[in-house]
Amino acid sequence: MQDRRAESLCAGLSEHADVVAARTGLVLDPYFSAPKMAWLRRNVETTGVVTTSDTWLLHQLTGEFVTDATTASRSAAVDLGAQDWSPELLALFGLDGERLPRIASNDEIIGTTSAFGSDVPVGGIVVDQQAALLAEACLEPGMAKCTFGTGAFLLSNTGTTPVRSTTGLTSSVAWRVGGVDSFCIDGQVYTAASAVKWLTTLGVINGAAEMDSIAASDNAGVLCVPALAGLAAPWWKSQATAAISGMTLSTGRGHIVLAVLQGIAAQVAELVSAIGADAPPLTRLRADGGLTQSAVLMQACADILQVPVDVYPSAHATALGAAALARLSLSPDKSVSDVVADWTASASYEPRWSPARAAEFRSAWRELAETTYKQEIS
């Protein structure tokens, strides 16, 4: 995700950024797989096949050369909702003539494997974040989830019509089932758990488990933009750096811990606002991932986003989403809603801040965020 080696390659193609966005729903950025593949072809692997890790793994398991619709839609080499690779987009990245995998639907049995014993079918292949969106039953337009892992990944269902963001977000296939595409709009925060790890490395905390007990009840004016690996959507400022402001002699580590957690939540809030500009606005957010164990972070999300937050009860949302699609591949007569399990939130958080307080915080936080990339050379 944070491998930026194709940065200069994308910079050289900047005049085509609008075309890439219009055709693929993505921004021209090394985050996506086509720039990575192009860089590898030019700099590492001059012969053989350059492809994505899912294709390699599926080939090892089944002998098939295949990827899925959701993964392909994250490449920047497929028109949004198209069934096959785009010759024009491939040529743009210098990938024309490459051997590329077949793009399969997410409810398709793509082969069999005996890697674990007797022959078993392999199906339900899907990219991780879309799998979590499915597991959390975000099946209708406007339903959204955010996964809080190393980074944070917010996806919102937009139904069967793709939305091309005007605010720096990306659109992809959520799942292709029964020959019909459902789409999602999404944004990323590069540093979430990695920001907590940074606090641990500095000795501010001993580990994520003690964050909530150390975090202050109020930030006392301390704000943080934890752009430790740059800012992703909706800014796409890879050279942005982290910033902390408002510290005084009375600032303690609890204020810094809270400011970092609020900074993560504030970035998610910017994504929510960006989604609302082009797609159905969020009225509730579902959350999963390791950092959902932090009640302070989840409450900060509810306060700053001004929407309730429901925590998914399992640590395995991605696996459960893939399992649901695998079940669907074995039972094509079923619908998506038939194979997604009902669930009850392990915790729910309602906004405690007033809308005015949330707006004041976000305005101050945005001002600080702007300072993190003004030094960037354009």
Secondary structure, DSSP 8 states (H G I E B T S, - for coil): ----TTHHHHHHTGGGHHHHHHHHSS-SSTTSHHHHHHHHHHHT-SSS----HHHHHHHHHHS--EEEHHHHTTTTSS-TT-SS--HHHHHHTT-TT----EEE-TT-EEEEE-TTSS-EEEE----HHHHHHHHTT--STT-EEEEESSSEEEEEEEETS----SSS-EEEEEEEETTEEEEEEEEEES-SHHHHHHHHHHTS-S-GGGHHHHS-SS-TT-EEE--TT-B-TTT-BTT---EEE---TT--HHHHHHHHHHHHHHHHHHHHHHHHHHS---S-EEEESGGGG-HHHHHHHHHHHTS-EEE-S-S-HHHHHHHHHHHHHH-TTS-HHHHS-----SEEE---S-HHHHHHHHHHHHHHHHHTTTT---
